Amino acid sequence: MTELNVRKFNVQDMTCGHCVGRITEAINALDPQAKVETSVPDRKVSIQSGMGVEKLVAAMLDAGYSPVLA
């Protein structure tokens, strides 16, 4: 069983619900079991997943966003 870790990111270019949808879709394409929580006003994303941080960052970069590990 893969260990689930919670990774938190600041995503300054996440500004609306559409952004949230794109980020969530990108993460769920990588890991369908991932739990993604977002705060648009704070521009924060929290991801519970068994995937490594590098893969999570790459998925968000590919979706057009610039995550920074919080």
C-alpha positions as CSV (number, residue, x, y, z in Angstrom):
1,M,0.0,0.0,0.0
2,T,1.3,3.4,-0.9
3,E,1.8,5.9,1.9
4,L,-0.3,9.0,1.5
5,N,1.4,12.3,2.2
6,V,-0.2,15.8,2.3
7,R,1.7,18.3,0.2
8,K,0.9,22.0,0.4
9,F,1.7,24.5,-2.3
10,N,1.4,28.2,-2.9
11,V,0.0,28.8,-6.4
12,Q,0.0,32.5,-7.1
13,D,-1.4,32.2,-10.6
14,M,-4.5,30.2,-9.3
15,T,-7.1,33.0,-9.4
16,C,-10.5,31.5,-10.0
17,G,-12.7,28.4,-10.0
18,H,-11.6,27.5,-13.5
19,C,-8.0,27.4,-12.3
20,V,-9.1,25.1,-9.4
21,G,-10.7,22.8,-11.9
22,R,-7.7,22.6,-14.1
23,I,-5.3,21.9,-11.2
24,T,-7.7,19.3,-9.7
25,E,-8.1,17.6,-13.1
26,A,-4.3,17.5,-13.6
27,I,-3.7,15.9,-10.2
28,N,-6.6,13.4,-10.6
29,A,-5.2,12.4,-14.0
30,L,-1.9,11.5,-12.3
31,D,-3.5,10.0,-9.2
32,P,-7.3,9.3,-9.3
33,Q,-7.3,8.6,-5.5
34,A,-5.7,12.0,-4.7
35,K,-7.7,14.4,-2.5
36,V,-7.2,18.0,-3.6
37,E,-8.2,21.0,-1.4
38,T,-7.9,24.6,-2.6
39,S,-8.2,28.1,-1.3
40,V,-8.5,30.7,-4.2
41,P,-8.3,33.7,-1.8
42,D,-5.1,32.3,-0.2
43,R,-3.9,30.8,-3.5
44,K,-3.1,27.5,-1.7
45,V,-3.4,23.9,-2.8
46,S,-3.2,20.9,-0.4
47,I,-2.9,17.5,-2.0
48,Q,-3.1,14.1,-0.2
49,S,-1.5,11.6,-2.5
50,G,0.9,8.7,-2.7
51,M,2.7,10.5,-5.6
52,G,6.0,12.2,-5.1
53,V,6.2,16.0,-4.9
54,E,8.1,16.2,-8.2
55,K,5.3,14.5,-10.0
56,L,2.6,16.7,-8.4
57,V,4.6,19.8,-9.3
58,A,5.1,18.6,-12.9
59,A,1.3,17.9,-13.3
60,M,0.5,21.5,-12.2
61,L,3.2,23.0,-14.4
62,D,1.9,21.0,-17.3
63,A,-1.6,22.5,-16.6
64,G,-0.1,26.0,-16.8
65,Y,0.4,26.9,-13.1
66,S,3.5,27.7,-11.0
67,P,3.3,25.8,-7.7
68,V,5.8,26.5,-5.0
69,L,6.1,24.0,-2.1
70,A,4.8,25.7,1.0
